[in-house]
Amino acid sequence: MQLSVAASSNLPLTATSVAAAAVAGAALHVVFLVFNTLVAGMLRFNGNKKQDVAIRKAVILCTSEKTLPVAVAVVNQLSAAGAAAGFAVVPCILAHLLQIAIDSAVVSSWNKKDADAAAAVAGA
């Protein structure tokens, strides 16, 4: 599976189709984040509240993330894709990068919320 082989086969690949596939992957990730946040909120992992929150955050992120190696392996196994397999990996890579950016924003938000809560406790 090589992008150069796919490119030489003159398959149509537009920026719109790549962007649409990447956005669909990112949207699916957001759906998983919301669903997993709701489910993880119903679970109790242990008696320590601080550890419970940390475990919940890890579970939310890990269960929402879809890995690039799995996507590449699936595309590689699609024998019908042939030369198009090289093109099929491009939106997978973009979607994976978007997942990382989304998760970074989520973690940054969590960290800010934790810092604000700690400052409020320290100020009280």
C-alpha positions as CSV (number, residue, x, y, z in Angstrom):
1,M,0.0,0.0,0.0
2,Q,1.7,3.1,-1.2
3,L,0.3,6.6,-1.9
4,S,2.5,6.9,-5.0
5,V,1.0,3.7,-6.5
6,A,-2.5,5.0,-5.8
7,A,-1.6,8.4,-7.4
8,S,-0.2,6.8,-10.5
9,S,-3.5,4.9,-11.0
10,N,-5.3,8.2,-11.7
11,L,-8.0,7.6,-9.0
12,P,-10.1,10.6,-8.2
13,L,-9.1,12.1,-4.9
14,T,-10.4,15.6,-4.0
15,A,-9.7,17.8,-1.1
16,T,-13.4,17.8,-0.4
17,S,-13.7,14.0,-0.1
18,V,-10.6,13.8,2.1
19,A,-11.9,16.5,4.3
20,A,-15.4,15.0,4.5
21,A,-13.9,11.6,5.5
22,A,-11.6,13.2,8.1
23,V,-14.5,15.3,9.6
24,A,-16.7,12.2,9.7
25,G,-14.0,10.4,11.7
26,A,-13.7,13.4,14.0
27,A,-17.4,13.6,14.5
28,L,-17.5,9.9,15.3
29,H,-14.8,10.5,17.9
30,V,-16.9,13.3,19.5
31,V,-20.0,11.0,19.6
32,F,-17.8,8.3,21.3
33,L,-16.5,11.0,23.8
34,V,-20.0,12.0,24.7
35,F,-21.3,8.5,25.0
36,N,-18.3,7.3,27.0
37,T,-18.5,10.3,29.3
38,L,-22.2,9.5,30.1
39,V,-21.4,5.8,30.7
40,A,-18.3,6.4,32.7
41,G,-20.2,8.8,34.9
42,M,-22.5,6.0,35.9
43,L,-19.6,3.8,37.0
44,R,-17.7,3.7,40.2
45,F,-14.2,2.5,39.9
46,N,-13.0,2.6,43.5
47,G,-13.7,4.3,46.8
48,N,-11.2,7.1,46.4
49,K,-12.9,10.1,44.7
50,K,-9.7,11.6,43.3
51,Q,-8.6,8.3,41.8
52,D,-12.1,7.6,40.6
53,V,-12.1,10.9,38.6
54,A,-8.6,10.2,37.2
55,I,-9.6,6.6,36.1
56,R,-12.9,7.9,34.6
57,K,-10.9,10.4,32.5
58,A,-8.6,7.7,31.3
59,V,-11.5,5.4,30.4
60,I,-13.2,8.2,28.5
61,L,-10.2,9.0,26.4
62,C,-9.0,5.4,25.8
63,T,-12.5,4.1,24.9
64,S,-13.1,7.0,22.5
65,E,-9.8,6.9,20.6
66,K,-9.7,4.8,17.4
67,T,-6.1,4.0,16.5
68,L,-4.4,4.6,13.2
69,P,-2.7,1.2,13.1
70,V,-6.0,-0.6,13.2
71,A,-7.4,1.6,10.5
72,V,-4.4,0.9,8.3
73,A,-4.6,-2.8,8.9
74,V,-8.3,-2.8,8.0
75,V,-7.7,-0.8,4.8
76,N,-4.7,-3.1,4.0
77,Q,-7.0,-6.2,4.3
78,L,-9.5,-4.8,1.8
79,S,-8.4,-6.6,-1.3
80,A,-11.0,-4.8,-3.4
81,A,-9.4,-1.5,-2.6
82,G,-6.3,-2.3,-4.6
83,A,-4.4,0.8,-5.6
84,A,-7.1,2.9,-3.8
85,A,-5.8,1.6,-0.4
86,G,-3.0,4.2,-0.5
87,F,-5.6,6.9,-0.9
88,A,-7.9,5.4,1.7
89,V,-5.3,5.8,4.4
90,V,-5.0,9.6,3.9
91,P,-8.4,10.4,5.6
92,C,-7.6,7.9,8.3
93,I,-4.4,9.8,9.1
94,L,-6.2,13.1,9.1
95,A,-9.0,11.8,11.3
96,H,-6.4,10.4,13.7
97,L,-4.7,13.8,13.9
98,L,-8.1,15.4,14.6
99,Q,-8.8,12.9,17.4
100,I,-5.5,13.9,19.0
101,A,-6.3,17.6,18.7
102,I,-9.8,17.1,20.1
103,D,-8.4,15.0,23.0
104,S,-5.8,17.6,23.7
105,A,-8.5,20.3,24.0
106,V,-10.6,18.0,26.3
107,V,-7.6,17.3,28.6
108,S,-6.7,21.0,28.6
109,S,-10.2,21.9,29.6
110,W,-10.1,19.3,32.4
111,N,-6.8,20.6,33.6
112,K,-8.1,24.2,33.6
113,K,-11.2,23.1,35.5
114,D,-9.1,21.2,38.1
115,A,-6.8,24.2,38.5
116,D,-9.7,26.6,39.0
117,A,-11.2,24.2,41.6
118,A,-7.9,24.0,43.4
119,A,-7.5,27.8,43.3
120,A,-11.1,28.2,44.7
121,V,-10.3,25.8,47.6
122,A,-7.0,27.5,48.3
123,G,-8.7,30.9,48.3
124,A,-11.5,29.8,50.6
